[in-house]
Amino acid sequence: MQNKRVCIDVGGTFTDCLVMDESGLLQKFKASTTPRDPSIGLMDAMKKAARFYKLDVKEFLGQIEILVHGTTLATNILLTGRGAKAGMITTKGFRDSIEIRRGIKPIDVSLYNVFIPPSEPLIPRWRRIGVEERTRYNGDIQTPLNEQEVRDAITSLKQKENIESVAICFLHSYINPAHERRAADICREVAPDVFVSTSHETLPVWREFERFNTTAVGVYVGPAVARYLTNLEEVLKQSGFRGTFLMMLANGLVQNIAECIRHPVFLLHSGPAAAPSGAVYLGKHLNEENLLSVDMGGTSFDICLVDKGEIPTTTEHWENDQRVAIKMVDIASIGAGGGSIANIDALGLLRVGPASAGADPGPACYGRGTDATVTDANLILGYVPADYFLGGEMQIDVKASHKAVAPLAKHLGTDEKGAAESIFRTVNANMANKITEVSTKRGYDVRNTVMIAGGGGGAIHAGFIADMLGIKKVVVPPVAALYSAFGMFAMDIGQDYARSFVGRVTNIDLDALNRVYEEMEAEAAKSFRVHGIDPESITLKRTADMRYVGQYHEVEADMPNGKLGREAIDAAADFFAKKHEEHNTFAMPWKAVEILTLRLKASTPNASFTLPEVKQAGADASAALKRRRVCRFGGADVDTPVYDGEKMLADNVISGPAIIEETTTTVVVPDAYVCSVDKYKNYVLTRN
């Protein structure tokens, strides 16, 4: 009987598996990620879950109704430069669009710095071929597609360059994709083993650089994503899985495997994009709307600022200096995780990250690596238990951590514990600075937010980071170590649609505008029907990208459903003006407003679930006291109480400094905070 729901997140160090069984309880399982073949680590986590339920793997997989999977595979491929050898076929005269990139400098480089090399596109110039064709801005065909040139181009790219994938990017294909479709058909006929992606399917909106480059990113990561998903789907089927397999997308929705293989660029930030949904779900239980979602894993620290319960999205994302213009959950990341390596730089200063020991070889205490990492520092400081790592499943070596940190201690002129504290403070400062960048520098007072701390390292570091920033409340959920996997339970199934539609609000063609929305809605209904979902259950949300005439950046404004008339468009323009003022502190009512892009979010709610409640008790938590351990706080060794997380009950109160040992993470309560347990077993740290 298929009645279990599983969410699994493959991270850089650990693979997290969260199971909701027939009783409605959430069970947590972790396994080491296997970078060479992530499906091995995924199946290891499944085997752990099967053993817990006293089933073999085939029986366990046969009981899964829905499996939702998130992976950083696409992101890691792009960041490490291990993508496919790709080519591009484009409109003659426009093959340099992704290299010119409208004159945009590399990210994090001053506009006035002329002493920098030009940006390197993912597809070099000799693998970009222009062909004769031209579609005008209004969709009219000016020059028919030269099909022989397309055949010659794909033949040359395949035979001479041995490409694995090709991007088809023609001018104005977002308004009339006929030429791109035909070129894609020819490519599949001539080179059936080459992965083909078109710009009108990837991003059907105007602006050539954004559309072309996003498509280039898709074909760069596409072959590896397709191989992984196809292989994983086959492994699961052979192992007994018969349920629904869905992938987590960058936009905070989930989608089936076939759609993900067709649009691999949507798998960027696949796992981390789920975390803010988990934060919003927890925020509703806490009656809090202004949230700071942080997720510290093995390799990265991911941040999302949730304002008034609304998860922010963006189409202005850059990933490793590559423009990705799809709609994504607005997450900021920094290379700061448990596996982040500490070293001395050329100036003799201590640096932590962004390089990571990952899962292989991992921190020195895992027994395979030799680099000092944040996890090694936490172990030396007494925050992480040497005898209860992953609930005692994983043996770690304290001596190896001391040996790895010793050279740093010698350089810093201190002992190993002092060096470990320096590593700890440095990585905390890095994370606090990144939070400031996405909050204070954007006009938000981070002190008015509630920090939701997730990830294996989040519960250890969150209290100290919050203290630096003046945040008064930190919430560590019981599923903190599987934060992204938990967020997947709150995900909706759906897809985003977008169409360019340029026109001033005052003289917009209402019939044409309504027709575009109706076409997108029909496309959404067809997609859901193919997946066995009743279109009647779909929730449709219309928006439009609007701006004042002459502006470069747009604001996404809500549009009502149904047939739109003059009154509805004027109301949308008023909404835009209010949102513009809210975001930018000013409005310009004397300026004309124009629409650039029409958007539609089509979704159907995932099955509902509730967090289990724990037994209530008084404030006295002495029954959960497990032992005492010497830990380093504020430069001094402190005899610190250590509590058993399994025995903590609702209403228990613990004053810092203190340690709470859960099976999958450790909660560190600094001396500036008091920790209380709510009825859902969230650990709520409140500043004294």
N, C-alpha and C positions, 0 to 999 in steps of 0.2 A: 504493500500500500504506500503510495507516494504522499507523504504528509510532513516532510521536513523541509526547511528552507535554509540554505547555506549561502553565506557571503564570504568570499575569499579574496584577500588582497596580497599580491606578490610584491613585496618591497625589495629594497636593495640588500637588506641583511636577513630579514625574517619574512616568512610567508604566514599570514594570519588567517585563521579559519574560525568563523563564528557560526554556530549552528543553533537554530531555533527548532526545538522538537515539539512533539505533540502536546506537552504540558505547557508550552508557551515560554519555557525558560531558555535563556541564552547560555550556551556552553562554549568555552574559549579553548582554542588549540593553536599552538605555534610550532613551526618547523623551520629549519634553516633554509634560506633561499639557495637554489642551485643555479648560479648565473649561466653556466654552459647550456643547460636545458631546464628552464623554470618549471616545466611540467613535472619534473621529478620531485622538486620541493613541494609542489602543490599536492601531488599524490601522497607524499609523506605526511602532510597535514591531514589529508583525508583518512589515512590509515590510523593516525592517532585518534581521530574522532570515532572511527569504526570500533577500535579497541575499547573506547570509553563506553560505547553502547553494547559491547559484547557481541559484535557482529563482524563478519568478514567484510572486506572492502566492497565486494560485489553486492552483498545484501544492503550495506549502508547506502551505496550510491543508488541502488534501486528504490530506496525510500525517499530520495530527494525530489521534491516537486519543482522547486525553482533554485537554480544556482546562478548567483551574480558574482562576476569576477572583475576585479580591477588589477591593472598591471602598469608598472612604470617602463615597460619594454620599449615603447615608441619614444618616450622621453629620453631614456638612456641611450638609445641608438643615435638620436640627434645630438645629444650632448657629447658623446664620445667619438662621433664621426665615423661610426661603423655601419653606415647605411649602404643601400644598393648603388650600383653603378647605373646611373639614370641618364636618360636622354630627354630632349624636348623637341616637339614639332610645333611651330608657331607661325603666325602670320608673317610673311616676308617683310623685313624691315623692322621687326619688333623682337628679335631674338636677344637683344641686350637689355630688355626691360628689367630683368631681375638683377642685372649687374649695375645698371645706372641707378636703380632704386630711388628715383626722384631726388637724387643728391643727398639722401639721408645718410648721415655719418653712422659708423658702428655705435651700438648702444654703449653708454657709460663713457663716451668720448666727447670732449668739448666741441661745440659747433665751430670754434675758432682755431682748433688744432689742425693745421695743414700738414704736419709732419707725421702722418700715419699712412700705412699702406692701404690700398683700396680693399673693400670687402670682397671676400671670396664666396661666390654663389655656390650652392650645392651642386649645380649642373654646370660644368665648365663650358666655355664658348664653343669649343669644337664639337661638343655633343648637343648643341642647340642648332636646329636647322629650320630656316624659314621656307614656307611654301606659298605658292600663289593662291590667294583667296582674299575676299574682303566683304565683311558684313558691316553695314552702316549702323550708326548709333540708334536708329529707329527700327532696326531689324531687317531692313531691305538688303537684298543681295546685290552688291555692286560688282563683284568679280566672283564667278563661280569657282568652286574648289578644284584645283588641279590635282586630280586623283593620282595621276602618274607620278607627280612630284612627291606625294605622300608615300607611295609604294617605294620609290627610290630612297626616300629619307629613312624609312624604317628598315629597309634592306641594308643600307649603309651602316646605320647605327647598330644593327644586330651583327652583321658580318665583320665589320671593321673595328667596332668598339666593344662588341660583346656585352651590350647593355642588358640589365635585368628588368628594367622598368622604363616607361616613357610617359611623359606628361603631354597632353594635347591642350594647347592654350592659344585660342584664336581671339582676335579683337571682337568685342561686343557679342561674344557668345552667350552672355547672360540674358540677352534679349531674344536671340535666335540661335539655338544650339545646333542647327542642322548640319553645319560643316564639321563641327567637333564630333558629332555622332558618326558621321560618315567616315571621318579620318580614323576614329577609334575602331570601327568595323574593319577597315582596311588593315590596320596594325594587327588586329587579332587574327585576320586571315593569313597575313604574311609571316607573322612571328607569334604563333599561338602560346608560346611559353613565356612571353614578355608580359609583365604586369602593366596594365594600361589604366590611366586615370585622366579624366577630362576636367577642365576648369569649371564648366557650367554645372557639373554634378558636385564638385567640391565646394565651390563658393559662387553661386549665381548672382553676384552683385558687381557694380561697376568698380573702376580703378584697376588698371591692368597690373601694376606691380603687386598689389595685395593679392589679387586673384591668382596671378601666375606663380608667385612665390609660395603661396599656401599649397597650391597644387604640386609644386616642386618638392615641398616638404613631405607631402603625402606619398609621392612615388619613391622618395628617398627611404622612408621607413616601411613602405607598403609590403614589399616582398617578405621581409622578416616577420612582420605582423601576420601576413597571410599564412606563412609556414607554421608559425607558432599556434595560431588559432585552429588551423585545419588539423594539425597534429594533435593538439589538446582535445579537440572535439572527438577525434577518432579514438584516442586513449580512453576517454571517459566512456564512450559507447562500448568499447571492448571490455571495459571494467564493470559494466552493468548499469550505467547511467541512462535513464530514459526520460528525464524531465526536461524542463525548459532552461536553456543556457543563454544567459544575457551578459553583456559586457557593459561596464561602467564607462561613460563618455565624459569628455572634457567639459561639457555644458551642464553637468549635474543630472543627466538623465541616463537611462539604461536602454540598450538596443540589442537586437539579435546578432548572431555571428556573421550572417551573410552581409548585412548592412555595414558592419564594422570592417569587413574585408574590402568592401567597395569604397569605403571612406576611412582609410586608416589614420588620417590626420586627426580625426576626432578622438583617438585614443591617447593623445598627449595629455599628461596629468590625469590619466584614467583613475588611478587609485586616490590621490590626494583630493580630487574634485568632490569626493563623497563626504569628506570630513565636515564641511560646513553644514550639510543637511543633518548630520548627527548633532551638531551644536544647536541648530534651530529646534530640533526635536527635544533636546534636553532643556533648552531655554523656555519652551512652553510649559514644561513641568515645574520650572523654577520661577515662572512669571517674569522672565527677563527677556528683553528684546534687543538690547545693545550688547553684542557679544564679540569677544576676541577669540577666535578659534585658532589654536596652535597645535601642531602635530610634529613631535620630534621623534623621528625614526632612527634608523641606523646610519643613513647617509645625508638626510636633509631635514630642515626645519621649515615647515609650511605654515603660512599665516593667512587668515582671511578675516576681515573686519565685517561683521554683520550688523547693519544699521537698521533699527526698527523692525527686526525680524526678517529683513529682505536680504537674500544672498546676492552679493554683487556679481555682475557678469561684465565682460569686456570683449571688444573686438579689436583692441589695440595691443595685443600681446606680442612680445618678442621672446624667442627661445633660442639661446645661444647665438644671438645676432641674426636670427632668421625671423622674418615677419610671418606671423600666423594670424590671419584675420577672421577665423571662425569665432563664433560666440563661445566663450569659455568662462567658467567660474573664475573670478578674479582672485587668484592665489599668488602670493609672493613667496619665494623660496630662497633659502640660503644654505650653503654647504656646511651645515652644523648638525651632526647627529652623534649617536653613540659610537660610531666607527670613525668619526673625524680624527685625522692624524695631527698630533702636536709636533712642532719642530721649531728650530731656531732659524730665522731668515738671514739674508745677507747682511742686514744691519745689526744682527745679534739680538733681535727681539723675538719673543715667543709668539708664534702663530698657531692657530687651531683651525683646521680645515682650509679650503673646501675639499681637499683630497681626503678620501675615505678608504679604510681598510675593507669595507663592504662585508660580504658574507664569506669570501674566500680571498685572503687568509683570515680576515676578521681581526678584532682586537688581540693584543698579545696574550691576554688571559684565556683566550679560546684554545691556545696551545699550538697554533699554526703560524701566526704572524709575529713580527718583532717590533713593529712600530707602536709607540705610545699613543693611545687614543683616549677619548673622553670616557669611555666605559672603564678603561684601566684606572683613570683618575678617580672615578666614582667608587671603584672597588677599594682603592687605597684609602680614600676618605672615610670608608665605613658605610657609605650610603647603600651600596649594593651587597647583598649577602653572598659570601663565597659558597655557602653550603645550601642555598635555596634559590639558585638561579633557575628561572623557568620552573619554579616549584620543585627544584631538586632534580629535574630531568637532565640538566646540562651541567657537567663538571667544569669549573673554571679554576685557573691557577693564579693565586695571589702573587706568588714569587715571580712569575713571568711578568706581571704588571710592574712590580718593583724594579725588575731588571730593565724593562723597556723605558721606564721613567728616569732611571738613575743618570744617564748622560745629560738629560735636560736639567736635572737637579744640580749636577756639577757645574754646568754652565751658568745657572741662575744663582749659584752660591747658597743653596739651601739644601734641606734634606728632601727625601722622596715625597713625604707628605706635604711639604711646602710647595714642591713643584706641582703636585697633583692639584693643590688648591689654586695655584696660578692658572693651570689648564682649565679648571672648573669656572673660575671667575672670567677668564678670557672668552670662553665659548658663551657664557651667559651674557656678557657685554655685547658680543656679536649679534646674538638673537634679540636682545633688547633694542639695539640700534636698528635692526631690520623692522621691528615692530613700530618704532618711531617713524621710520620712513613711510610706512603705509598708513599711519594714523595721524600723528601730530603734523607731519608735513603736508597732509591733505586736508587739514582743518578739523580733525576729530580729536577730542580730549580723551585719550586712552584711559584716564583715571575713572571715567564714567562707564566703563565697560566691565563686564564679567568675563574673566578669562576661563575658557573651557580647554582643559589641558589633556591632550591625547598623545599617543605614541608611546613606545616602550620607555623613552627617556623623558617624556613630557612631565610625568608625575614627579620625577626627581628634581627637575630644574625649574618647574613653573613657579613655585613659591619664591625663589630667589630672583627670577626675572621680574615677577610682579612687584616685588619689594623695590627693585631698581626704578620701576616705572610709576610707582605710587598707586598701583591697582589694589583696590580694597578687598576684592573677592575672587577666589580661584576655585573652580569646580573640577574635580578629578572624577570622571564617571567610573563605575566598576569595570567597564569595557575599554578603559583608556588605552591599553596596549594594543587593542584591535580597533582603534578609533575609526579608520577609514572603512573597515569591514562593517562596523556598526552603522555608519552613515549610509551604507548601501541598502540597509533594511528600510530606510526612510525615503529612498529614491522612487521617483515616478518612472514609468515606462513611457518613452516618447521620443520626439525628434523636433529639432528646430528647422524652420524653413525661412528663406529670405529671397526677396526679389527686388532688384533696383527699380525704382519708380520716381523719377525726378520731376518735380513741378512745384510751383508756388501755391501756397494754401489758398490764396485769393482767387485763383483761376484754375484750380486743379480739375482734371477730367474725372468726375465722380464715377461715370460708367466704367471707365478703364480701371480705376482704382478698385472698385467693387469686384470687377472681373478677376483681377490679380489675386485678391484675397480668396475668392471662391475657388480659383484654380489650385491654390496652395492647400485649401481645406479639402478639396477633392483628392489631391495627392496624398494627404495625410490619412484620409479615410480608407483609401485603397491600400496603403501600407499596413494599417492596422488590421484590415480585413484579411490580408495575406497571412498575418501572424495569428489569426484565429481570435482576434479581439473585436467585439461588437463596437462599431463606430459610435453607437449611442452613448457608450461609456466614456468617450473622449472629451476631455476638457480643452477648449481652445482659448488661447490668449493672444490677442492681436496687439502689436506695437508698431511704431514707425520711428525711424531715425530722422530727426528734424534738426534744423539749425537756422540761425538768422542768415540772411543772404550776405555772402562775403566771408563768413566764418569757415574755418577749416575742420573743426571738430563738431560732432553731432551729439545730441542728447536723445536717448530712447524714451519715447512718450507712449503712454497707453492709448489704444484705439478701441472703441466699443465694437462688440460683435453685431452681426446682422447687417442689413443694407445700410450703407452710410450716406447721409445727406449733408447738406450745407451746415446745419446746426451741429452735427456730430464732428465735422472737421474743424469748425471754429472752437468747439470745446476741447478738442485734442491740442489745438494750437495754444489755448489758454493753459492747459496742463503742462505743455512744453515750457512755456514761459515761467511757470511756478517752479518747475523742476530745474530749469536753467539757473534761476535765482538761488535755489537751494544749494546747487552744486558749486556755483561760481560767485555767489553773493551779489549778483546784479542781473537785471533784465534790461532789454532794449525794446520797449513796446512800439517805438517809432520805426523799427526795422521790419521789413517783410520777412515772413517765415516760409521756408521751403522744406518739402519732404524729399528724402534721398532714397531710403530703403524701407520697404514694407516687410515686416517680420511676423511669423506665426509660430507659437509654441503649442504643439499638440501633445497631450499627455493623458495617461490614465493612471490612477493611483495604484501603487503597489498594495499588496495585502496588508491590512493594518496589524499592528502588534502593540503590546504594552510592556513596559518594564516591570519585572516582578518586584514585589515589595518584601522587605525584610522585617523580621520581628522587632518590635519596639522594646526599648529598655531605657534605663535612666542615663544620666550624664556620665556616671561612673563606668569607665572602660577597663577597669583593672582585670576583669575576667578574661580580656583578650590579650593581656600582657604576656609576651612570649619569652623575652629575655632582655638583657641590657648589653649594649655594645659601645665601645669608644668610637665616636665619630668626630670629625673636625668641623667646627662651626666658628666662623669669625676669627680664624687664626688660633683657636684654642681647642684642645682635646676635651670633649664633653662625654661623660657617662650618660648615654642616651637610651631611653626606653624604646623597645622594639615590640610592636603589636602584631598579632596574627590577624591578617585581613579577613580570613574565613570566619573569625569569631566576632568581628565588629558588628554591632547592631545599631538600629536607628536610635537617634538621640544621644549616642555616645559622644563625649567631648574630650579632646586631647589638646593640651597646650604644647606648643613647640619649645624647644626642639624635640622632635620625635620621628620615629620611622614606623611605617605600616607596610608589612610584607604581604603582597598579593602573589598569586602563583605566576602571573605574567608581567608584573611590574612592581616597583617599589615607590611608595608615596613618602616624600621627605617633607616634613613640616618644619620650616625655619622658626627661629625663636620669635620672630615678629608676627607670627600668625597662630590662630587657634583653629583647630580642625574639629568640625562637627559632622555627624553622619545623618543624612536624611533618610526618608522611608524607602527610597529607591537605591540606597547604599551609595549615593554620591558622596564623595569626601569634599566638604565645603570648607575651604580655608579662608578665614576672615581676619583681616589685619587688625592688630591690637590698636 
